[in-house]
Amino acid sequence: MQFLKVITASLLVPVGMGCLLAIATELINPHSTADSKLSIILGGLILGLPSLGIGGWVAWDWYQERSQKIQARSRRIRSIFWHLVQVQGGEITVQKLAQYTHLSRFEAKAFLDQKAQELNGTFEKKSNGEIIYHFQVE
């Protein structure tokens, strides 16, 4: 459904803009007659405004839906993070967070680095390369 919204918006918005651009170019054309100007203006408005309006609405709807999904994913990751911190007594590894949140190891490490900065957490690197983050559990 998201793909269809993107395709629809990407087709309708340029069509609408093209129709409105045709109106503008016809209005500044010194060689056009009054009849041709009127027909281009009417045709451009009849085709351009609905195309632009519907395309813009679909694009806005897609943007809103995408933003909601991103926020829901972020809330889910934060919730899992806090649950793991509580269950693990304040210690969490990149591997554990990646496993439960389905983030890549790179994304999980970036998330934990950010949380360590925000929450004054510490970390230690084990000899096997694993990083353990420590957070205060209240």
C-alpha positions as a Markdown table, in Angstrom:
| # | Residue | x | y | z |
|---|---|---|---|---|
| 1 | Met | 0.0 | 0.0 | 0.0 |
| 2 | Gln | 2.8 | 2.4 | 0.8 |
| 3 | Phe | 4.4 | 1.7 | -2.6 |
| 4 | Leu | 1.1 | 2.5 | -4.4 |
| 5 | Lys | 0.8 | 5.8 | -2.4 |
| 6 | Val | 4.3 | 6.8 | -3.4 |
| 7 | Ile | 3.7 | 5.9 | -7.1 |
| 8 | Thr | 0.4 | 7.7 | -7.1 |
| 9 | Ala | 1.7 | 10.9 | -5.6 |
| 10 | Ser | 4.8 | 10.8 | -7.8 |
| 11 | Leu | 2.6 | 10.7 | -10.9 |
| 12 | Leu | -0.2 | 13.0 | -9.9 |
| 13 | Val | 1.8 | 15.9 | -8.5 |
| 14 | Pro | 4.0 | 16.4 | -11.6 |
| 15 | Val | 0.9 | 16.1 | -13.8 |
| 16 | Gly | -0.8 | 18.8 | -11.8 |
| 17 | Met | 2.3 | 21.0 | -11.8 |
| 18 | Gly | 2.7 | 20.5 | -15.5 |
| 19 | Cys | -0.9 | 21.6 | -16.2 |
| 20 | Leu | -0.5 | 24.7 | -14.0 |
| 21 | Leu | 2.8 | 25.5 | -15.8 |
| 22 | Ala | 1.1 | 25.2 | -19.1 |
| 23 | Ile | -1.4 | 27.8 | -17.9 |
| 24 | Ala | 1.4 | 30.2 | -16.9 |
| 25 | Thr | 3.3 | 29.8 | -20.2 |
| 26 | Glu | 0.1 | 30.3 | -22.2 |
| 27 | Leu | -0.7 | 33.5 | -20.2 |
| 28 | Ile | 2.7 | 35.0 | -21.0 |
| 29 | Asn | 2.8 | 33.9 | -24.7 |
| 30 | Pro | 2.3 | 37.1 | -26.8 |
| 31 | His | 1.2 | 35.1 | -29.8 |
| 32 | Ser | -1.8 | 33.3 | -28.3 |
| 33 | Thr | -5.3 | 34.3 | -29.0 |
| 34 | Ala | -8.0 | 34.8 | -26.4 |
| 35 | Asp | -9.7 | 31.6 | -27.3 |
| 36 | Ser | -6.5 | 29.5 | -27.0 |
| 37 | Lys | -5.8 | 31.2 | -23.6 |
| 38 | Leu | -9.2 | 30.4 | -22.3 |
| 39 | Ser | -9.1 | 26.8 | -23.5 |
| 40 | Ile | -5.6 | 26.2 | -22.0 |
| 41 | Ile | -6.6 | 27.9 | -18.7 |
| 42 | Leu | -9.8 | 25.8 | -18.4 |
| 43 | Gly | -8.1 | 22.6 | -19.4 |
| 44 | Gly | -5.2 | 23.3 | -17.1 |
| 45 | Leu | -7.4 | 24.0 | -14.2 |
| 46 | Ile | -9.7 | 21.1 | -14.8 |
| 47 | Leu | -6.8 | 18.6 | -15.0 |
| 48 | Gly | -4.2 | 20.4 | -12.9 |
| 49 | Leu | -5.9 | 21.3 | -9.7 |
| 50 | Pro | -7.5 | 17.9 | -9.0 |
| 51 | Ser | -4.3 | 16.1 | -9.9 |
| 52 | Leu | -2.2 | 18.4 | -7.7 |
| 53 | Gly | -4.7 | 18.2 | -4.8 |
| 54 | Ile | -5.1 | 14.5 | -4.8 |
| 55 | Gly | -1.4 | 13.9 | -5.3 |
| 56 | Gly | -0.6 | 16.3 | -2.5 |
| 57 | Trp | -3.1 | 14.6 | -0.2 |
| 58 | Val | -1.8 | 11.1 | -1.0 |
| 59 | Ala | 1.8 | 12.3 | -0.4 |
| 60 | Trp | 0.8 | 13.9 | 2.9 |
| 61 | Asp | -1.1 | 10.8 | 4.0 |
| 62 | Trp | 2.0 | 8.6 | 3.1 |
| 63 | Tyr | 4.2 | 11.0 | 5.1 |
| 64 | Gln | 2.0 | 10.9 | 8.2 |
| 65 | Glu | 1.7 | 7.1 | 8.1 |
| 66 | Arg | 5.4 | 6.7 | 7.7 |
| 67 | Ser | 6.0 | 9.1 | 10.6 |
| 68 | Gln | 3.6 | 7.1 | 12.8 |
| 69 | Lys | 5.4 | 3.8 | 11.9 |
| 70 | Ile | 8.8 | 5.3 | 12.8 |
| 71 | Gln | 7.5 | 6.6 | 16.1 |
| 72 | Ala | 5.9 | 3.3 | 17.0 |
| 73 | Arg | 9.2 | 1.5 | 16.1 |
| 74 | Ser | 11.1 | 3.9 | 18.3 |
| 75 | Arg | 8.7 | 3.4 | 21.2 |
| 76 | Arg | 9.0 | -0.4 | 20.8 |
| 77 | Ile | 12.8 | -0.3 | 20.8 |
| 78 | Arg | 12.9 | 2.0 | 23.9 |
| 79 | Ser | 10.4 | -0.3 | 25.7 |
| 80 | Ile | 12.5 | -3.4 | 25.0 |
| 81 | Phe | 15.7 | -1.5 | 26.0 |
| 82 | Trp | 14.2 | -0.6 | 29.4 |
| 83 | His | 12.8 | -4.1 | 29.9 |
| 84 | Leu | 16.2 | -5.6 | 29.2 |
| 85 | Val | 17.9 | -3.1 | 31.5 |
| 86 | Gln | 15.5 | -4.0 | 34.4 |
| 87 | Val | 15.8 | -7.7 | 33.8 |
| 88 | Gln | 19.5 | -7.7 | 33.4 |
| 89 | Gly | 20.2 | -5.6 | 36.5 |
| 90 | Gly | 21.4 | -2.6 | 34.5 |
| 91 | Glu | 23.7 | -4.5 | 32.2 |
| 92 | Ile | 23.0 | -4.9 | 28.5 |
| 93 | Thr | 25.0 | -6.0 | 25.5 |
| 94 | Val | 24.8 | -5.0 | 21.9 |
| 95 | Gln | 24.1 | -8.6 | 20.9 |
| 96 | Lys | 21.2 | -8.9 | 23.4 |
| 97 | Leu | 19.6 | -5.6 | 22.2 |
| 98 | Ala | 20.0 | -6.5 | 18.6 |
| 99 | Gln | 18.5 | -10.0 | 19.2 |
| 100 | Tyr | 15.3 | -8.7 | 20.9 |
| 101 | Thr | 14.7 | -5.6 | 18.8 |
| 102 | His | 15.8 | -7.1 | 15.5 |
| 103 | Leu | 18.1 | -4.1 | 14.9 |
| 104 | Ser | 21.4 | -4.7 | 13.2 |
| 105 | Arg | 24.5 | -4.8 | 15.5 |
| 106 | Phe | 25.5 | -1.4 | 14.1 |
| 107 | Glu | 22.1 | 0.2 | 14.9 |
| 108 | Ala | 22.0 | -1.5 | 18.3 |
| 109 | Lys | 25.5 | -0.2 | 19.2 |
| 110 | Ala | 24.5 | 3.3 | 18.0 |
| 111 | Phe | 21.3 | 3.2 | 20.1 |
| 112 | Leu | 23.2 | 2.0 | 23.2 |
| 113 | Asp | 26.0 | 4.7 | 22.7 |
| 114 | Gln | 23.3 | 7.4 | 22.6 |
| 115 | Lys | 21.5 | 6.0 | 25.7 |
| 116 | Ala | 24.8 | 5.8 | 27.5 |
| 117 | Gln | 25.4 | 9.5 | 26.8 |
| 118 | Glu | 21.8 | 10.5 | 27.7 |
| 119 | Leu | 21.7 | 8.4 | 31.0 |
| 120 | Asn | 25.3 | 8.7 | 32.1 |
| 121 | Gly | 25.8 | 5.0 | 31.4 |
| 122 | Thr | 29.2 | 3.4 | 31.3 |
| 123 | Phe | 30.5 | 0.5 | 29.2 |
| 124 | Glu | 33.3 | -1.9 | 29.2 |
| 125 | Lys | 34.9 | -3.9 | 26.5 |
| 126 | Lys | 35.5 | -7.6 | 27.2 |
| 127 | Ser | 38.5 | -9.4 | 25.8 |
| 128 | Asn | 36.3 | -11.2 | 23.3 |
| 129 | Gly | 35.3 | -7.8 | 21.8 |
| 130 | Glu | 31.8 | -7.8 | 23.4 |
| 131 | Ile | 30.7 | -4.4 | 24.9 |
| 132 | Ile | 28.7 | -4.4 | 28.0 |
| 133 | Tyr | 26.8 | -1.3 | 28.9 |
| 134 | His | 26.0 | -0.4 | 32.5 |
| 135 | Phe | 23.0 | 1.7 | 33.4 |
| 136 | Gln | 21.6 | 2.7 | 36.8 |
| 137 | Val | 18.5 | 0.7 | 37.7 |
| 138 | Glu | 16.1 | 2.6 | 39.9 |
